[in-house]
Amino acid sequence: MIDIKQDTILVGVSELRKGIDKILEKARKGLVIIEKRHKPQAVIMSSEEFDHMQEVVDIAEDIVLGTIAKMRLEGSKDDDYIAIEELLK
């Protein structure tokens, strides 16, 4: 187990097999990078950290989609639209 930075450790697959409880405890406090043959393969993190990352991604997607919608609205003309009655026919 190697500390990469304050809240991140690097663990080999063989170490993971032998000490999963200890590694899960480390994951509650930061990131655990699992490597196989000296190449990163996966990351273990707490469920709270994962939920936080998902929230950030969702917010970023909303911002991007909102920006795209605004650009499309600003670039549209009245004849780009049809009445709802026409649509329902």
C-alpha positions in Angstrom: 0.0 0.0 0.0 1.5 3.3 -1.1 0.3 6.8 -0.2 0.1 8.8 -3.4 -1.2 12.0 -1.8 -3.1 12.9 1.3 -6.4 11.1 0.6 -5.3 8.6 -2.1 -3.5 5.3 -1.8 -2.3 2.8 -4.4 -2.9 -0.9 -3.7 -2.0 -4.0 -5.7 -4.5 -6.7 -6.5 -2.7 -9.2 -4.3 -2.9 -6.7 -1.4 -6.5 -6.2 -2.1 -7.2 -9.9 -1.8 -5.4 -10.2 1.5 -6.6 -7.1 3.3 -10.0 -6.0 1.9 -11.3 -4.8 5.3 -8.3 -2.5 5.8 -8.6 -1.2 2.2 -12.4 -0.6 2.6 -11.6 1.4 5.7 -9.1 3.5 3.7 -11.7 4.0 1.0 -14.1 5.6 3.6 -11.5 8.3 4.1 -10.3 8.8 0.5 -9.6 7.2 -2.8 -8.0 3.8 -3.2 -6.5 3.0 -6.7 -6.3 -0.7 -7.5 -3.4 -1.6 -9.8 -2.6 -4.8 -11.6 0.9 -5.3 -13.0 1.7 -1.6 -12.1 -1.2 -0.2 -14.1 -4.3 1.4 -12.6 -7.3 -0.8 -13.1 -10.1 0.6 -10.8 -10.8 3.1 -8.0 -12.6 2.4 -4.8 -14.3 5.3 -3.0 -16.9 5.8 -0.3 -20.5 5.9 -1.3 -20.8 9.5 0.0 -18.0 10.5 -2.4 -19.6 8.7 -5.3 -23.0 10.4 -4.6 -21.2 13.8 -4.4 -19.5 13.2 -7.8 -22.8 12.2 -9.3 -24.4 15.4 -8.1 -21.6 17.4 -9.6 -22.0 15.6 -13.0 -25.7 16.1 -12.9 -25.3 19.9 -12.3 -22.7 20.1 -15.1 -25.0 18.3 -17.5 -27.9 20.7 -16.6 -25.7 23.7 -17.2 -24.5 22.4 -20.6 -28.0 21.5 -21.7 -29.4 24.8 -20.5 -26.7 26.6 -22.5 -27.5 24.6 -25.6 -31.2 25.3 -25.3 -30.6 29.0 -24.8 -28.3 29.2 -27.9 -31.0 27.3 -30.0 -33.7 29.6 -28.7 -31.7 32.8 -29.5 -31.0 31.5 -33.0 -34.5 30.5 -33.9 -37.1 32.3 -35.9 -40.9 32.3 -35.6 -41.3 30.1 -38.7 -39.2 27.4 -36.9 -42.2 26.7 -34.7 -45.6 25.2 -35.4 -48.8 25.6 -33.5 -49.7 22.8 -31.0 -52.9 22.1 -33.0 -50.9 21.5 -36.1 -48.6 19.2 -34.2 -51.5 17.2 -32.8 -53.0 16.5 -36.3 
